[in-house]
Amino acid sequence: MIVTLTLIMSNFHDTSMFRLIHSFEIPAVYTWGDGDRDKRETIRKIAREGFRKPTFIYTWCGFSIVVERNVHGRDLDIENIPKLIIDSFSGWQLRRDRSNYKELELYPEDTLRYVKAINVGGIFVEHEDNTFVNIYGKIN
């Protein structure tokens, strides 16, 4: 089982297993907390640019998220970053938010059945905050 999880977590670039669904950059770093609906809508608005529904069949999604945090900014808990991004593409959350971006639904719920891998990393930088997001689909 550990070997299987290791393969899932480290091989998003293995095109025999995964395909890139969408890639986008958020010119900020958002963490889970107050104002979550507004943050999700902002993420969706940004992600909508260049978004196309996948034309391939995938069984679940994985996320690779890298943040650049300004060295002079407030420190943050990195584990609070993926929640908003992952929720932004959940059909359940899109309906609950009454989102303007329903076409971004990639899975019905943000549960283990539909999202099985999340790679998150971050670095401190001298420039403004950024979040780089890649969403992958596990192909059959």
Buried (B, 14 or more C-beta within 10 A) or exposed (E): EEEEEEEBBEBBEEEEBBBBBBBBBBEBBBBBEEEBBEBBBBBBBBBBEEBEEBEEEBEBBBBBBBBBBBEEEEEBEBEEBBBBBBBBBBBBBBEEBEBEBEEBBBBEEBEEEBBBBBBBEBEEBEEEBBBBBBBBBBBE
